[in-house]
Amino acid sequence: MSEDRKMYKCTCSECKKETEVPFEPAADRDVFCKECYQKKQQK
């Protein structure tokens, strides 16, 4: 991942932890931290 990539602060929809994502979060979509995202992918 590029170090100059813009990161956006947001709150995980699952655990409510503060996190950063490499895209601008849309208000109508859930955003997950790395841990919660990985859990959802395993299901």
N, C-alpha and C positions, 0 to 999 in steps of 0.2 A: 504494500500500500504506500502511496506517495505521502511524504511528510508534509507537503504543501497543500494537501487536500483540505478543503474547508469542512469543519465539523460543526454540527448543530446540536446544541443542548436541548434535551427533552426529558420527559419522565416516562419510564416504562409503563405500559398499559397493564401489565401483569402484576409486577411486584412493587410498583410505584417508586423505584429507585431512580435517582438522577443518572442519566447516561448521555452519551454523545453518539450521533450517527452521521455517516458521510453523505447524507441527503437531507433536503429540507422537509421536515415532517408535515404532512397534510392534516388539517384539523379533523377530517372525516375518516381517518385511517388509524388503526392501532400501531404503536411503535413499541418494540421490545428491546431490552438490553441483550447483550450477547448471551448471557446464561439462559434467559427465558426463551430467546429465539432458538437456541440449540435444543432445549427441551421440546419445543413445539415441532421441530424438524424430526425428532425421534419418534413421534406418535404416528 
